[in-house]
Amino acid sequence: MRATHKALAVAVAAVWGLNFVVIEVGLGHFPPLLFSALRFLVAAVPAVFFVGRPKVAWKWVIGVGLALGVAKFGLLFIGMDRGMDAGLSSLVLQVQAVFTALFAAVVLRERPGGTRLLGMGVALAGIAVAAADEGASGSSAAFALVIAAAACWGVSNVLTRKASPPDALNFMVWVSVVPVLPLLGLSLVFEGPDADAAAIRGIDLTGAGVILYVAWVTTVFGFGAWGWLLRRHPASSVAPFSLLVPVFGMSSAALFLDEPIGPLRWCAAALVVGGVALTSLTSLTSLTSFRSLTSWSVRSKGKGAREQAEGPGVREREAATAQAGGAGHS
């Protein structure tokens, strides 16, 4: 990768990490479900009129929209609203890689190798350490909600891999259309029309800026830039940068929100990031090796072999791209 492309990947990770701080600020202005609905509404409109029609079947757009937009973000925002620290949320959400591997084993019949199983164990150990740290001073219920959000993210990752969208930005914009009405309905039921109306009437520059950041900067710029990188580089080269998300998340939360980072939390961070690296990047490396082997075989056997090998090679690449594309988004 060129230095400028590496800088762009780091910038996207920083944008996604800082997003947890922005969410924390936004929850001071909006009820969590309404906030999530507004985030997706602004992400979808007007972008949906410029990205073209969906490039995958509607069932995948709707499925990912419900799993990612309604379930994952709804649970995350509620968990943070109930006291889960922004920095810790950015770390704990990374356990989505473990859930993705588990669900892929069941749904996609992917057998995790020894290295991936080790990585899953290390990441779960990190979550246990984080739970012990949070249990001493925070809310165990809020922690459980963020874990549930990570599980829903795992479901959406598997659905995304099944969909294999060729354009990450197009896919994310259309996915953003799906959760708006369900989240608004849930907000009216559980948060109440009075609270929603008061939040809308009370929007100030900070509130508007928060919505614009989580919608346009995090979603439109973040996914657009990430997808641009994935179209130009192997997923195994791009995906490692997503491991910087909790680093930026925890450091920005400490800097802007004065969240403490004690020894236990640093230990949890090392275990989770290390475990996620083993869990996620091992599969991406094997997929890259597969592509190299396929390419060599095609060159050796000529045009007929190229036509035969092209299909599975493309499918493997799409699976790797989907996994890398979902690795860090928040």
Protein Blocks (a to p, Z undefined) as FASTA:
>chain_A
ZZklmmmmmmmmmmmmmmmmmmmmmmmmbcfklmmmmmmmmmmpmklmmnopafbdfklm
mmmmmmmmmmmmmmmmmmmmnopafklmmmmmmmmmmmmmmmmmmmnopacdfklmmmmm
mmmmmmmmmmmmmmmmmcfklmmmmmmmmmmmmmmmmmmmmnopablklmmmmmmmmmmm
mmmmmmmmmnopklmmmmmmmpcfklmmmmmmmmmmmmmmmmmmmmmmmmmpcfklmmmm
mmmmmmmmmmmmmmmnopacdfklmmmmmmmmmmmmmmmmmmmmmmmmmmmmmmmmmmmn
ojmlmmmmmmmmmmmmmmmmmmmmmmmgZZ
